[in-house]
Amino acid sequence: MKILRLKEILKEKGITGKEFALMVNVTEASVSNLVKGDSIPRKQLLIDIAAALDVDLKDLFISTKPQKNQKEIIQTIKNSIEDLEALYDTIDKRS
């Protein structure tokens, strides 16, 4: 099960698997297993990975929080705009 964003982070930073293996002192095969989600690193390796990539530890992980779909986001924005307009109307009436 893939729990790390390692592939994405390495790509963003332009780091190859071989370079990364040297950075965190593991084999290229270990890097491959981590990227594919075939192995889960121990705590110290996670800390070393975050330090080597200069990212927060939490940023290594794939979010398990459900993402809102686009329609829900648009509706939330519309509702917020309507609430703000109502607030402005109330303020204008009091002025």
PDB file of N, CA, C and O in Angstrom:
ATOM      1  N   MET A   1       0.843  -1.179   0.000  1.00  0.00           N
ATOM      2  CA  MET A   1       0.000   0.000   0.000  1.00  0.00           C
ATOM      3  C   MET A   1       0.892   1.247   0.000  1.00  0.00           C
ATOM      4  O   MET A   1       1.789   1.383   0.833  1.00  0.00           O
ATOM      5  N   LYS A   2       0.639   2.125  -0.918  1.00  0.00           N
ATOM      6  CA  LYS A   2       1.448   3.333  -1.059  1.00  0.00           C
ATOM      7  C   LYS A   2       0.964   4.386  -0.068  1.00  0.00           C
ATOM      8  O   LYS A   2      -0.191   4.810  -0.111  1.00  0.00           O
ATOM      9  N   ILE A   3       1.858   4.802   0.825  1.00  0.00           N
ATOM     10  CA  ILE A   3       1.500   5.820   1.808  1.00  0.00           C
ATOM     11  C   ILE A   3       2.375   7.069   1.705  1.00  0.00           C
ATOM     12  O   ILE A   3       2.080   8.098   2.312  1.00  0.00           O
ATOM     13  N   LEU A   4       3.450   6.965   0.932  1.00  0.00           N
ATOM     14  CA  LEU A   4       4.377   8.092   0.819  1.00  0.00           C
ATOM     15  C   LEU A   4       4.260   8.789  -0.533  1.00  0.00           C
ATOM     16  O   LEU A   4       3.933   8.165  -1.542  1.00  0.00           O
ATOM     17  N   ARG A   5       4.527  10.074  -0.537  1.00  0.00           N
ATOM     18  CA  ARG A   5       4.544  10.882  -1.757  1.00  0.00           C
ATOM     19  C   ARG A   5       5.957  10.973  -2.326  1.00  0.00           C
ATOM     20  O   ARG A   5       6.308  11.949  -2.989  1.00  0.00           O
ATOM     21  N   LEU A   6       6.742   9.970  -2.065  1.00  0.00           N
ATOM     22  CA  LEU A   6       8.159  10.005  -2.406  1.00  0.00           C
ATOM     23  C   LEU A   6       8.407  10.236  -3.895  1.00  0.00           C
ATOM     24  O   LEU A   6       9.249  11.056  -4.259  1.00  0.00           O
ATOM     25  N   LYS A   7       7.694   9.535  -4.744  1.00  0.00           N
ATOM     26  CA  LYS A   7       7.888   9.678  -6.192  1.00  0.00           C
ATOM     27  C   LYS A   7       7.643  11.121  -6.631  1.00  0.00           C
ATOM     28  O   LYS A   7       8.419  11.685  -7.402  1.00  0.00           O
ATOM     29  N   GLU A   8       6.561  11.708  -6.134  1.00  0.00           N
ATOM     30  CA  GLU A   8       6.209  13.074  -6.505  1.00  0.00           C
ATOM     31  C   GLU A   8       7.262  14.070  -6.013  1.00  0.00           C
ATOM     32  O   GLU A   8       7.651  14.986  -6.738  1.00  0.00           O
ATOM     33  N   ILE A   9       7.714  13.880  -4.777  1.00  0.00           N
ATOM     34  CA  ILE A   9       8.692  14.809  -4.206  1.00  0.00           C
ATOM     35  C   ILE A   9      10.027  14.716  -4.939  1.00  0.00           C
ATOM     36  O   ILE A   9      10.651  15.734  -5.238  1.00  0.00           O
ATOM     37  N   LEU A  10      10.457  13.500  -5.225  1.00  0.00           N
ATOM     38  CA  LEU A  10      11.717  13.335  -5.963  1.00  0.00           C
ATOM     39  C   LEU A  10      11.623  13.996  -7.337  1.00  0.00           C
ATOM     40  O   LEU A  10      12.568  14.644  -7.786  1.00  0.00           O
ATOM     41  N   LYS A  11      10.486  13.828  -7.995  1.00  0.00           N
ATOM     42  CA  LYS A  11      10.295  14.430  -9.318  1.00  0.00           C
ATOM     43  C   LYS A  11      10.313  15.956  -9.217  1.00  0.00           C
ATOM     44  O   LYS A  11      10.961  16.629 -10.019  1.00  0.00           O
ATOM     45  N   GLU A  12       9.595  16.499  -8.224  1.00  0.00           N
ATOM     46  CA  GLU A  12       9.553  17.950  -8.028  1.00  0.00           C
ATOM     47  C   GLU A  12      10.947  18.525  -7.814  1.00  0.00           C
ATOM     48  O   GLU A  12      11.260  19.616  -8.290  1.00  0.00           O
ATOM     49  N   LYS A  13      11.777  17.784  -7.098  1.00  0.00           N
ATOM     50  CA  LYS A  13      13.103  18.276  -6.747  1.00  0.00           C
ATOM     51  C   LYS A  13      14.173  17.868  -7.755  1.00  0.00           C
ATOM     52  O   LYS A  13      15.333  18.260  -7.628  1.00  0.00           O
ATOM     53  N   GLY A  14      13.778  17.076  -8.761  1.00  0.00           N
ATOM     54  CA  GLY A  14      14.727  16.662  -9.787  1.00  0.00           C
ATOM     55  C   GLY A  14      15.812  15.723  -9.277  1.00  0.00           C
ATOM     56  O   GLY A  14      16.956  15.778  -9.730  1.00  0.00           O
ATOM     57  N   ILE A  15      15.448  14.869  -8.339  1.00  0.00           N
ATOM     58  CA  ILE A  15      16.404  13.932  -7.739  1.00  0.00           C
ATOM     59  C   ILE A  15      16.129  12.534  -8.279  1.00  0.00           C
ATOM     60  O   ILE A  15      14.987  12.074  -8.280  1.00  0.00           O
ATOM     61  N   THR A  16      17.171  11.868  -8.731  1.00  0.00           N
ATOM     62  CA  THR A  16      17.014  10.499  -9.236  1.00  0.00           C
ATOM     63  C   THR A  16      16.993   9.516  -8.070  1.00  0.00           C
ATOM     64  O   THR A  16      17.389   9.843  -6.952  1.00  0.00           O
ATOM     65  N   GLY A  17      16.526   8.316  -8.355  1.00  0.00           N
ATOM     66  CA  GLY A  17      16.516   7.268  -7.343  1.00  0.00           C
ATOM     67  C   GLY A  17      17.912   6.956  -6.841  1.00  0.00           C
ATOM     68  O   GLY A  17      18.117   6.722  -5.650  1.00  0.00           O
ATOM     69  N   LYS A  18      18.871   6.955  -7.754  1.00  0.00           N
ATOM     70  CA  LYS A  18      20.263   6.672  -7.385  1.00  0.00           C
ATOM     71  C   LYS A  18      20.808   7.764  -6.466  1.00  0.00           C
ATOM     72  O   LYS A  18      21.449   7.473  -5.456  1.00  0.00           O
ATOM     73  N   GLU A  19      20.550   9.018  -6.823  1.00  0.00           N
ATOM     74  CA  GLU A  19      21.002  10.138  -5.988  1.00  0.00           C
ATOM     75  C   GLU A  19      20.360  10.071  -4.609  1.00  0.00           C
ATOM     76  O   GLU A  19      21.016  10.278  -3.588  1.00  0.00           O
ATOM     77  N   PHE A  20      19.066   9.778  -4.602  1.00  0.00           N
ATOM     78  CA  PHE A  20      18.340   9.713  -3.337  1.00  0.00           C
ATOM     79  C   PHE A  20      18.869   8.585  -2.458  1.00  0.00           C
ATOM     80  O   PHE A  20      19.006   8.750  -1.246  1.00  0.00           O
ATOM     81  N   ALA A  21      19.165   7.449  -3.064  1.00  0.00           N
ATOM     82  CA  ALA A  21      19.714   6.313  -2.315  1.00  0.00           C
ATOM     83  C   ALA A  21      21.000   6.723  -1.598  1.00  0.00           C
ATOM     84  O   ALA A  21      21.209   6.369  -0.438  1.00  0.00           O
ATOM     85  N   LEU A  22      21.851   7.463  -2.286  1.00  0.00           N
ATOM     86  CA  LEU A  22      23.093   7.943  -1.668  1.00  0.00           C
ATOM     87  C   LEU A  22      22.813   8.949  -0.553  1.00  0.00           C
ATOM     88  O   LEU A  22      23.497   8.956   0.471  1.00  0.00           O
ATOM     89  N   MET A  23      21.810   9.791  -0.756  1.00  0.00           N
ATOM     90  CA  MET A  23      21.479  10.819   0.230  1.00  0.00           C
ATOM     91  C   MET A  23      21.044  10.219   1.562  1.00  0.00           C
ATOM     92  O   MET A  23      21.378  10.746   2.623  1.00  0.00           O
ATOM     93  N   VAL A  24      20.298   9.114   1.507  1.00  0.00           N
ATOM     94  CA  VAL A  24      19.757   8.528   2.740  1.00  0.00           C
ATOM     95  C   VAL A  24      20.423   7.203   3.101  1.00  0.00           C
ATOM     96  O   VAL A  24      19.987   6.503   4.015  1.00  0.00           O
ATOM     97  N   ASN A  25      21.486   6.871   2.370  1.00  0.00           N
ATOM     98  CA  ASN A  25      22.297   5.691   2.675  1.00  0.00           C
ATOM     99  C   ASN A  25      21.495   4.380   2.644  1.00  0.00           C
ATOM    100  O   ASN A  25      21.551   3.573   3.573  1.00  0.00           O
ATOM    101  N   VAL A  26      20.752   4.196   1.551  1.00  0.00           N
ATOM    102  CA  VAL A  26      20.044   2.932   1.316  1.00  0.00           C
ATOM    103  C   VAL A  26      20.353   2.474  -0.106  1.00  0.00           C
ATOM    104  O   VAL A  26      20.938   3.219  -0.892  1.00  0.00           O
ATOM    105  N   THR A  27      19.961   1.258  -0.426  1.00  0.00           N
ATOM    106  CA  THR A  27      20.198   0.746  -1.777  1.00  0.00           C
ATOM    107  C   THR A  27      19.168   1.318  -2.749  1.00  0.00           C
ATOM    108  O   THR A  27      18.106   1.791  -2.345  1.00  0.00           O
ATOM    109  N   GLU A  28      19.500   1.265  -4.017  1.00  0.00           N
ATOM    110  CA  GLU A  28      18.541   1.689  -5.043  1.00  0.00           C
ATOM    111  C   GLU A  28      17.299   0.807  -5.015  1.00  0.00           C
ATOM    112  O   GLU A  28      16.192   1.280  -5.271  1.00  0.00           O
ATOM    113  N   ALA A  29      17.481  -0.470  -4.704  1.00  0.00           N
ATOM    114  CA  ALA A  29      16.340  -1.383  -4.602  1.00  0.00           C
ATOM    115  C   ALA A  29      15.414  -0.948  -3.467  1.00  0.00           C
ATOM    116  O   ALA A  29      14.191  -1.025  -3.593  1.00  0.00           O
ATOM    117  N   SER A  30      15.999  -0.493  -2.362  1.00  0.00           N
ATOM    118  CA  SER A  30      15.184  -0.002  -1.242  1.00  0.00           C
ATOM    119  C   SER A  30      14.385   1.227  -1.651  1.00  0.00           C
ATOM    120  O   SER A  30      13.213   1.364  -1.301  1.00  0.00           O
ATOM    121  N   VAL A  31      15.031   2.120  -2.396  1.00  0.00           N
ATOM    122  CA  VAL A  31      14.335   3.313  -2.883  1.00  0.00           C
ATOM    123  C   VAL A  31      13.168   2.898  -3.773  1.00  0.00           C
ATOM    124  O   VAL A  31      12.064   3.428  -3.646  1.00  0.00           O
ATOM    125  N   SER A  32      13.413   1.964  -4.659  1.00  0.00           N
ATOM    126  CA  SER A  32      12.363   1.479  -5.551  1.00  0.00           C
ATOM    127  C   SER A  32      11.193   0.916  -4.751  1.00  0.00           C
ATOM    128  O   SER A  32      10.035   1.196  -5.060  1.00  0.00           O
ATOM    129  N   ASN A  33      11.491   0.129  -3.731  1.00  0.00           N
ATOM    130  CA  ASN A  33      10.434  -0.448  -2.896  1.00  0.00           C
ATOM    131  C   ASN A  33       9.660   0.625  -2.141  1.00  0.00           C
ATOM    132  O   ASN A  33       8.444   0.517  -1.982  1.00  0.00           O
ATOM    133  N   LEU A  34      10.355   1.657  -1.677  1.00  0.00           N
ATOM    134  CA  LEU A  34       9.688   2.755  -0.979  1.00  0.00           C
ATOM    135  C   LEU A  34       8.777   3.530  -1.925  1.00  0.00           C
ATOM    136  O   LEU A  34       7.637   3.847  -1.587  1.00  0.00           O
ATOM    137  N   VAL A  35       9.292   3.827  -3.106  1.00  0.00           N
ATOM    138  CA  VAL A  35       8.523   4.593  -4.092  1.00  0.00           C
ATOM    139  C   VAL A  35       7.268   3.836  -4.518  1.00  0.00           C
ATOM    140  O   VAL A  35       6.200   4.432  -4.657  1.00  0.00           O
ATOM    141  N   LYS A  36       7.392   2.529  -4.724  1.00  0.00           N
ATOM    142  CA  LYS A  36       6.250   1.709  -5.156  1.00  0.00           C
ATOM    143  C   LYS A  36       5.291   1.392  -4.016  1.00  0.00           C
ATOM    144  O   LYS A  36       4.173   0.936  -4.255  1.00  0.00           O
ATOM    145  N   GLY A  37       5.720   1.628  -2.781  1.00  0.00           N
ATOM    146  CA  GLY A  37       4.875   1.305  -1.642  1.00  0.00           C
ATOM    147  C   GLY A  37       4.990  -0.141  -1.215  1.00  0.00           C
ATOM    148  O   GLY A  37       4.149  -0.644  -0.470  1.00  0.00           O
ATOM    149  N   ASP A  38       6.035  -0.817  -1.687  1.00  0.00           N
ATOM    150  CA  ASP A  38       6.236  -2.222  -1.330  1.00  0.00           C
ATOM    151  C   ASP A  38       6.863  -2.390   0.044  1.00  0.00           C
ATOM    152  O   ASP A  38       6.840  -3.484   0.609  1.00  0.00           O
ATOM    153  N   SER A  39       7.424  -1.316   0.586  1.00  0.00           N
ATOM    154  CA  SER A  39       7.968  -1.380   1.941  1.00  0.00           C
ATOM    155  C   SER A  39       7.663  -0.073   2.655  1.00  0.00           C
ATOM    156  O   SER A  39       7.484   0.973   2.032  1.00  0.00           O
ATOM    157  N   ILE A  40       7.608  -0.162   3.973  1.00  0.00           N
ATOM    158  CA  ILE A  40       7.324   1.005   4.802  1.00  0.00           C
ATOM    159  C   ILE A  40       8.571   1.289   5.632  1.00  0.00           C
ATOM    160  O   ILE A  40       9.041   0.413   6.358  1.00  0.00           O
ATOM    161  N   PRO A  41       9.108   2.495   5.533  1.00  0.00           N
ATOM    162  CA  PRO A  41      10.339   2.800   6.257  1.00  0.00           C
ATOM    163  C   PRO A  41      10.116   2.918   7.763  1.00  0.00           C
ATOM    164  O   PRO A  41       9.033   3.276   8.225  1.00  0.00           O
ATOM    165  N   ARG A  42      11.156   2.610   8.502  1.00  0.00           N
ATOM    166  CA  ARG A  42      11.127   2.795   9.951  1.00  0.00           C
ATOM    167  C   ARG A  42      11.197   4.286  10.263  1.00  0.00           C
ATOM    168  O   ARG A  42      11.506   5.111   9.403  1.00  0.00           O
ATOM    169  N   LYS A  43      10.900   4.604  11.519  1.00  0.00           N
ATOM    170  CA  LYS A  43      10.825   5.994  11.960  1.00  0.00           C
ATOM    171  C   LYS A  43      12.087   6.789  11.617  1.00  0.00           C
ATOM    172  O   LYS A  43      11.991   7.880  11.054  1.00  0.00           O
ATOM    173  N   GLN A  44      13.257   6.263  11.944  1.00  0.00           N
ATOM    174  CA  GLN A  44      14.495   7.010  11.710  1.00  0.00           C
ATOM    175  C   GLN A  44      14.732   7.262  10.224  1.00  0.00           C
ATOM    176  O   GLN A  44      15.219   8.327   9.842  1.00  0.00           O
ATOM    177  N   LEU A  45      14.392   6.292   9.391  1.00  0.00           N
ATOM    178  CA  LEU A  45      14.559   6.495   7.954  1.00  0.00           C
ATOM    179  C   LEU A  45      13.605   7.575   7.453  1.00  0.00           C
ATOM    180  O   LEU A  45      13.973   8.372   6.591  1.00  0.00           O
ATOM    181  N   LEU A  46      12.394   7.609   7.978  1.00  0.00           N
ATOM    182  CA  LEU A  46      11.455   8.674   7.607  1.00  0.00           C
ATOM    183  C   LEU A  46      12.031  10.044   7.963  1.00  0.00           C
ATOM    184  O   LEU A  46      11.950  10.988   7.177  1.00  0.00           O
ATOM    185  N   ILE A  47      12.606  10.134   9.142  1.00  0.00           N
ATOM    186  CA  ILE A  47      13.218  11.392   9.580  1.00  0.00           C
ATOM    187  C   ILE A  47      14.376  11.760   8.652  1.00  0.00           C
ATOM    188  O   ILE A  47      14.520  12.918   8.260  1.00  0.00           O
ATOM    189  N   ASP A  48      15.191  10.777   8.309  1.00  0.00           N
ATOM    190  CA  ASP A  48      16.324  11.012   7.405  1.00  0.00           C
ATOM    191  C   ASP A  48      15.851  11.434   6.012  1.00  0.00           C
ATOM    192  O   ASP A  48      16.444  12.315   5.389  1.00  0.00           O
ATOM    193  N   ILE A  49      14.789  10.805   5.534  1.00  0.00           N
ATOM    194  CA  ILE A  49      14.237  11.142   4.216  1.00  0.00           C
ATOM    195  C   ILE A  49      13.745  12.584   4.202  1.00  0.00           C
ATOM    196  O   ILE A  49      14.052  13.343   3.282  1.00  0.00           O
ATOM    197  N   ALA A  50      12.977  12.959   5.230  1.00  0.00           N
ATOM    198  CA  ALA A  50      12.456  14.322   5.306  1.00  0.00           C
ATOM    199  C   ALA A  50      13.599  15.334   5.344  1.00  0.00           C
ATOM    200  O   ALA A  50      13.544  16.367   4.676  1.00  0.00           O
ATOM    201  N   ALA A  51      14.624  15.033   6.122  1.00  0.00           N
ATOM    202  CA  ALA A  51      15.773  15.944   6.221  1.00  0.00           C
ATOM    203  C   ALA A  51      16.509  16.039   4.885  1.00  0.00           C
ATOM    204  O   ALA A  51      16.864  17.134   4.447  1.00  0.00           O
ATOM    205  N   ALA A  52      16.735  14.907   4.244  1.00  0.00           N
ATOM    206  CA  ALA A  52      17.459  14.893   2.968  1.00  0.00           C
ATOM    207  C   ALA A  52      16.704  15.658   1.885  1.00  0.00           C
ATOM    208  O   ALA A  52      17.311  16.315   1.040  1.00  0.00           O
ATOM    209  N   LEU A  53      15.377  15.567   1.919  1.00  0.00           N
ATOM    210  CA  LEU A  53      14.559  16.233   0.903  1.00  0.00           C
ATOM    211  C   LEU A  53      14.141  17.641   1.317  1.00  0.00           C
ATOM    212  O   LEU A  53      13.507  18.363   0.547  1.00  0.00           O
ATOM    213  N   ASP A  54      14.504  18.024   2.542  1.00  0.00           N
ATOM    214  CA  ASP A  54      14.162  19.344   3.072  1.00  0.00           C
ATOM    215  C   ASP A  54      12.652  19.591   3.032  1.00  0.00           C
ATOM    216  O   ASP A  54      12.185  20.619   2.541  1.00  0.00           O
ATOM    217  N   VAL A  55      11.906  18.621   3.563  1.00  0.00           N
ATOM    218  CA  VAL A  55      10.448  18.748   3.665  1.00  0.00           C
ATOM    219  C   VAL A  55      10.033  18.384   5.085  1.00  0.00           C
ATOM    220  O   VAL A  55      10.764  17.695   5.796  1.00  0.00           O
ATOM    221  N   ASP A  56       8.865  18.848   5.491  1.00  0.00           N
ATOM    222  CA  ASP A  56       8.307  18.431   6.775  1.00  0.00           C
ATOM    223  C   ASP A  56       7.945  16.960   6.691  1.00  0.00           C
ATOM    224  O   ASP A  56       7.561  16.466   5.631  1.00  0.00           O
ATOM    225  N   LEU A  57       8.068  16.274   7.796  1.00  0.00           N
ATOM    226  CA  LEU A  57       7.770  14.850   7.842  1.00  0.00           C
ATOM    227  C   LEU A  57       6.353  14.567   7.350  1.00  0.00           C
ATOM    228  O   LEU A  57       6.132  13.611   6.606  1.00  0.00           O
ATOM    229  N   LYS A  58       5.402  15.387   7.759  1.00  0.00           N
ATOM    230  CA  LYS A  58       4.002  15.170   7.356  1.00  0.00           C
ATOM    231  C   LYS A  58       3.806  15.293   5.847  1.00  0.00           C
ATOM    232  O   LYS A  58       2.886  14.696   5.289  1.00  0.00           O
ATOM    233  N   ASP A  59       4.665  16.065   5.189  1.00  0.00           N
ATOM    234  CA  ASP A  59       4.541  16.258   3.744  1.00  0.00           C
ATOM    235  C   ASP A  59       4.977  15.042   2.937  1.00  0.00           C
ATOM    236  O   ASP A  59       4.748  14.980   1.729  1.00  0.00           O
ATOM    237  N   LEU A  60       5.603  14.075   3.602  1.00  0.00           N
ATOM    238  CA  LEU A  60       5.991  12.838   2.920  1.00  0.00           C
ATOM    239  C   LEU A  60       4.795  11.928   2.667  1.00  0.00           C
ATOM    240  O   LEU A  60       4.821  11.090   1.765  1.00  0.00           O
ATOM    241  N   PHE A  61       3.751  12.097   3.465  1.00  0.00           N
ATOM    242  CA  PHE A  61       2.633  11.164   3.424  1.00  0.00           C
ATOM    243  C   PHE A  61       1.508  11.627   2.510  1.00  0.00           C
ATOM    244  O   PHE A  61       1.255  12.823   2.361  1.00  0.00           O
ATOM    245  N   ILE A  62       0.844  10.657   1.905  1.00  0.00           N
ATOM    246  CA  ILE A  62      -0.339  10.922   1.095  1.00  0.00           C
ATOM    247  C   ILE A  62      -1.482  11.234   2.047  1.00  0.00           C
ATOM    248  O   ILE A  62      -1.687  10.516   3.026  1.00  0.00           O
ATOM    249  N   SER A  63      -2.215  12.277   1.776  1.00  0.00           N
ATOM    250  CA  SER A  63      -3.335  12.654   2.629  1.00  0.00           C
ATOM    251  C   SER A  63      -4.422  11.590   2.584  1.00  0.00           C
ATOM    252  O   SER A  63      -4.791  11.101   1.516  1.00  0.00           O
ATOM    253  N   THR A  64      -4.925  11.241   3.760  1.00  0.00           N
ATOM    254  CA  THR A  64      -6.037  10.290   3.832  1.00  0.00           C
ATOM    255  C   THR A  64      -7.349  11.025   4.045  1.00  0.00           C
ATOM    256  O   THR A  64      -8.415  10.412   4.098  1.00  0.00           O
ATOM    257  N   LYS A  65      -7.261  12.335   4.165  1.00  0.00           N
ATOM    258  CA  LYS A  65      -8.437  13.170   4.344  1.00  0.00           C
ATOM    259  C   LYS A  65      -9.187  13.253   3.022  1.00  0.00           C
ATOM    260  O   LYS A  65      -8.586  13.563   1.993  1.00  0.00           O
ATOM    261  N   PRO A  66     -10.480  12.984   3.032  1.00  0.00           N
ATOM    262  CA  PRO A  66     -11.220  13.044   1.765  1.00  0.00           C
ATOM    263  C   PRO A  66     -11.203  14.459   1.188  1.00  0.00           C
ATOM    264  O   PRO A  66     -11.403  15.440   1.903  1.00  0.00           O
ATOM    265  N   GLN A  67     -10.967  14.539  -0.085  1.00  0.00           N
ATOM    266  CA  GLN A  67     -10.931  15.827  -0.771  1.00  0.00           C
ATOM    267  C   GLN A  67     -12.331  16.174  -1.276  1.00  0.00           C
ATOM    268  O   GLN A  67     -13.061  15.318  -1.778  1.00  0.00           O
ATOM    269  N   LYS A  68     -12.684  17.451  -1.131  1.00  0.00           N
ATOM    270  CA  LYS A  68     -13.969  17.897  -1.648  1.00  0.00           C
ATOM    271  C   LYS A  68     -13.902  17.926  -3.170  1.00  0.00           C
ATOM    272  O   LYS A  68     -12.864  18.226  -3.759  1.00  0.00           O
ATOM    273  N   ASN A  69     -15.019  17.611  -3.781  1.00  0.00           N
ATOM    274  CA  ASN A  69     -15.025  17.704  -5.236  1.00  0.00           C
ATOM    275  C   ASN A  69     -15.257  19.155  -5.656  1.00  0.00           C
ATOM    276  O   ASN A  69     -15.605  20.000  -4.832  1.00  0.00           O
ATOM    277  N   GLN A  70     -15.066  19.426  -6.917  1.00  0.00           N
ATOM    278  CA  GLN A  70     -15.112  20.796  -7.424  1.00  0.00           C
ATOM    279  C   GLN A  70     -16.472  21.453  -7.183  1.00  0.00           C
ATOM    280  O   GLN A  70     -16.528  22.636  -6.845  1.00  0.00           O
ATOM    281  N   LYS A  71     -17.560  20.715  -7.350  1.00  0.00           N
ATOM    282  CA  LYS A  71     -18.891  21.294  -7.146  1.00  0.00           C
ATOM    283  C   LYS A  71     -19.083  21.735  -5.700  1.00  0.00           C
ATOM    284  O   LYS A  71     -19.660  22.792  -5.443  1.00  0.00           O
ATOM    285  N   GLU A  72     -18.599  20.927  -4.752  1.00  0.00           N
ATOM    286  CA  GLU A  72     -18.721  21.289  -3.342  1.00  0.00           C
ATOM    287  C   GLU A  72     -17.918  22.544  -3.027  1.00  0.00           C
ATOM    288  O   GLU A  72     -18.367  23.399  -2.263  1.00  0.00           O
ATOM    289  N   ILE A  73     -16.742  22.652  -3.610  1.00  0.00           N
ATOM    290  CA  ILE A  73     -15.899  23.827  -3.381  1.00  0.00           C
ATOM    291  C   ILE A  73     -16.574  25.073  -3.936  1.00  0.00           C
ATOM    292  O   ILE A  73     -16.608  26.107  -3.269  1.00  0.00           O
ATOM    293  N   ILE A  74     -17.108  24.988  -5.140  1.00  0.00           N
ATOM    294  CA  ILE A  74     -17.796  26.123  -5.761  1.00  0.00           C
ATOM    295  C   ILE A  74     -19.002  26.537  -4.927  1.00  0.00           C
ATOM    296  O   ILE A  74     -19.233  27.727  -4.716  1.00  0.00           O
ATOM    297  N   GLN A  75     -19.767  25.563  -4.455  1.00  0.00           N
ATOM    298  CA  GLN A  75     -20.941  25.873  -3.642  1.00  0.00           C
ATOM    299  C   GLN A  75     -20.535  26.541  -2.331  1.00  0.00           C
ATOM    300  O   GLN A  75     -21.203  27.472  -1.881  1.00  0.00           O
ATOM    301  N   THR A  76     -19.463  26.083  -1.722  1.00  0.00           N
ATOM    302  CA  THR A  76     -18.973  26.692  -0.484  1.00  0.00           C
ATOM    303  C   THR A  76     -18.571  28.141  -0.727  1.00  0.00           C
ATOM    304  O   THR A  76     -18.863  29.012   0.093  1.00  0.00           O
ATOM    305  N   ILE A  77     -17.908  28.405  -1.839  1.00  0.00           N
ATOM    306  CA  ILE A  77     -17.507  29.771  -2.180  1.00  0.00           C
ATOM    307  C   ILE A  77     -18.739  30.641  -2.413  1.00  0.00           C
ATOM    308  O   ILE A  77     -18.799  31.770  -1.926  1.00  0.00           O
ATOM    309  N   LYS A  78     -19.726  30.125  -3.157  1.00  0.00           N
ATOM    310  CA  LYS A  78     -20.959  30.885  -3.407  1.00  0.00           C
ATOM    311  C   LYS A  78     -21.663  31.214  -2.100  1.00  0.00           C
ATOM    312  O   LYS A  78     -22.129  32.336  -1.904  1.00  0.00           O
ATOM    313  N   ASN A  79     -21.738  30.232  -1.206  1.00  0.00           N
ATOM    314  CA  ASN A  79     -22.390  30.462   0.084  1.00  0.00           C
ATOM    315  C   ASN A  79     -21.647  31.526   0.886  1.00  0.00           C
ATOM    316  O   ASN A  79     -22.270  32.365   1.537  1.00  0.00           O
ATOM    317  N   SER A  80     -20.332  31.492   0.840  1.00  0.00           N
ATOM    318  CA  SER A  80     -19.526  32.479   1.561  1.00  0.00           C
ATOM    319  C   SER A  80     -19.751  33.874   0.995  1.00  0.00           C
ATOM    320  O   SER A  80     -19.851  34.842   1.749  1.00  0.00           O
ATOM    321  N   ILE A  81     -19.830  33.982  -0.321  1.00  0.00           N
ATOM    322  CA  ILE A  81     -20.081  35.279  -0.966  1.00  0.00           C
ATOM    323  C   ILE A  81     -21.452  35.806  -0.566  1.00  0.00           C
ATOM    324  O   ILE A  81     -21.598  36.987  -0.252  1.00  0.00           O
ATOM    325  N   GLU A  82     -22.455  34.937  -0.577  1.00  0.00           N
ATOM    326  CA  GLU A  82     -23.804  35.347  -0.176  1.00  0.00           C
ATOM    327  C   GLU A  82     -23.822  35.811   1.275  1.00  0.00           C
ATOM    328  O   GLU A  82     -24.476  36.801   1.603  1.00  0.00           O
ATOM    329  N   ASP A  83     -23.106  35.103   2.142  1.00  0.00           N
ATOM    330  CA  ASP A  83     -23.032  35.497   3.548  1.00  0.00           C
ATOM    331  C   ASP A  83     -22.362  36.855   3.701  1.00  0.00           C
ATOM    332  O   ASP A  83     -22.802  37.677   4.505  1.00  0.00           O
ATOM    333  N   LEU A  84     -21.304  37.096   2.937  1.00  0.00           N
ATOM    334  CA  LEU A  84     -20.618  38.385   2.991  1.00  0.00           C
ATOM    335  C   LEU A  84     -21.511  39.513   2.482  1.00  0.00           C
ATOM    336  O   LEU A  84     -21.540  40.599   3.061  1.00  0.00           O
ATOM    337  N   GLU A  85     -22.238  39.254   1.399  1.00  0.00           N
ATOM    338  CA  GLU A  85     -23.149  40.270   0.864  1.00  0.00           C
ATOM    339  C   GLU A  85     -24.222  40.622   1.884  1.00  0.00           C
ATOM    340  O   GLU A  85     -24.556  41.794   2.057  1.00  0.00           O
ATOM    341  N   ALA A  86     -24.758  39.621   2.553  1.00  0.00           N
ATOM    342  CA  ALA A  86     -25.770  39.868   3.580  1.00  0.00           C
ATOM    343  C   ALA A  86     -25.174  40.673   4.732  1.00  0.00           C
ATOM    344  O   ALA A  86     -25.834  41.560   5.273  1.00  0.00           O
ATOM    345  N   LEU A  87     -23.959  40.377   5.101  1.00  0.00           N
ATOM    346  CA  LEU A  87     -23.289  41.113   6.169  1.00  0.00           C
ATOM    347  C   LEU A  87     -23.070  42.563   5.763  1.00  0.00           C
ATOM    348  O   LEU A  87     -23.309  43.471   6.559  1.00  0.00           O
ATOM    349  N   TYR A  88     -22.615  42.792   4.528  1.00  0.00           N
ATOM    350  CA  TYR A  88     -22.408  44.156   4.044  1.00  0.00           C
ATOM    351  C   TYR A  88     -23.728  44.932   4.008  1.00  0.00           C
ATOM    352  O   TYR A  88     -23.760  46.113   4.355  1.00  0.00           O
ATOM    353  N   ASP A  89     -24.808  44.281   3.594  1.00  0.00           N
ATOM    354  CA  ASP A  89     -26.119  44.934   3.577  1.00  0.00           C
ATOM    355  C   ASP A  89     -26.525  45.358   4.981  1.00  0.00           C
ATOM    356  O   ASP A  89     -27.040  46.458   5.179  1.00  0.00           O
ATOM    357  N   THR A  90     -26.293  44.491   5.946  1.00  0.00           N
ATOM    358  CA  THR A  90     -26.628  44.800   7.336  1.00  0.00           C
ATOM    359  C   THR A  90     -25.800  45.979   7.831  1.00  0.00           C
ATOM    360  O   THR A  90     -26.324  46.863   8.508  1.00  0.00           O
ATOM    361  N   ILE A  91     -24.526  45.997   7.502  1.00  0.00           N
ATOM    362  CA  ILE A  91     -23.647  47.096   7.918  1.00  0.00           C
ATOM    363  C   ILE A  91     -24.084  48.395   7.263  1.00  0.00           C
ATOM    364  O   ILE A  91     -24.109  49.434   7.922  1.00  0.00           O
ATOM    365  N   ASP A  92     -24.433  48.361   5.968  1.00  0.00           N
ATOM    366  CA  ASP A  92     -24.878  49.560   5.253  1.00  0.00           C
ATOM    367  C   ASP A  92     -26.153  50.123   5.862  1.00  0.00           C
ATOM    368  O   ASP A  92     -26.297  51.341   5.969  1.00  0.00           O
ATOM    369  N   LYS A  93     -27.082  49.259   6.262  1.00  0.00           N
ATOM    370  CA  LYS A  93     -28.348  49.705   6.844  1.00  0.00           C
ATOM    371  C   LYS A  93     -28.129  50.382   8.191  1.00  0.00           C
ATOM    372  O   LYS A  93     -28.902  51.259   8.574  1.00  0.00           O
ATOM    373  N   ARG A  94     -27.095  49.989   8.905  1.00  0.00           N
ATOM    374  CA  ARG A  94     -26.809  50.572  10.219  1.00  0.00           C
ATOM    375  C   ARG A  94     -26.055  51.895  10.097  1.00  0.00           C
ATOM    376  O   ARG A  94     -26.023  52.684  11.042  1.00  0.00           O
ATOM    377  N   SER A  95     -25.452  52.135   8.943  1.00  0.00           N
ATOM    378  CA  SER A  95     -24.638  53.356   8.779  1.00  0.00           C
ATOM    379  C   SER A  95     -25.465  54.562   8.489  1.00  0.00           C
ATOM    380  O   SER A  95     -24.925  55.657   8.327  1.00  0.00           O
TER     381      SER A  95
END
